[in-house]
């Protein structure tokens, strides 16, 4: 069994003292695997990613990366540690060109490494290469998501946190993005993913963690959950423990 690279132990977190989303959450993600977080809206899936990436500071409990506590670390420090975050929605500099967006994503890299990383990104996503001099805001939603992923990969992260990668993508591009994430994972990168397109995501994932009301309700191999007749009910907010 692969070793744990991410661990939440009794984590309590939320967006205000009166709005708690994670309720003593305990879970883990294993090195070199795709771990998929699923559950109904409000279950805490995106909050897990934001807490791990330092956007929210836990009020209790502990978050660990490679066995070391990271509670309260800044996003800059976490990037330096090897954690990259591709959030939901569009998070680009719309008035800047595609090339400038890539350069800013790798601004901390030595010039030689940055040039090599950009060349690799353009080879991976030919459509991005075609639009290299265009303003990011003129790109389609699918193209912008490809650019966001390319920018995150410039730092060669050991862990990628990705929230709803299929939003705005055609079915063909969804398959391409999932195939890319699978290839990265097979090469040693760890992926922790939130994705509403659950059946497609399960085909590419190693494990699935079902969240309910900020707690872990179910931990199953993705291939098993994919064929579970209760999958739709679990995802839509049924009581997961009854189907464990």
PyMOL commands that set and color helices and strands:
alter all, ss='L'
color gray80, all
select helices_A, chain A and resi 45-52+75-81+98-105+111-124+126-130+136-138+141-153+171-186+198-204+222-226+231-236+240-243
alter helices_A, ss='H'
color red, helices_A
select strands_A, chain A and resi 4-16+19-30+34-38+60-65+68-69+83-86+159-163+190-194+207-212+215-221
alter strands_A, ss='S'
color yellow, strands_A
deselect
rebuild
show_as cartoon
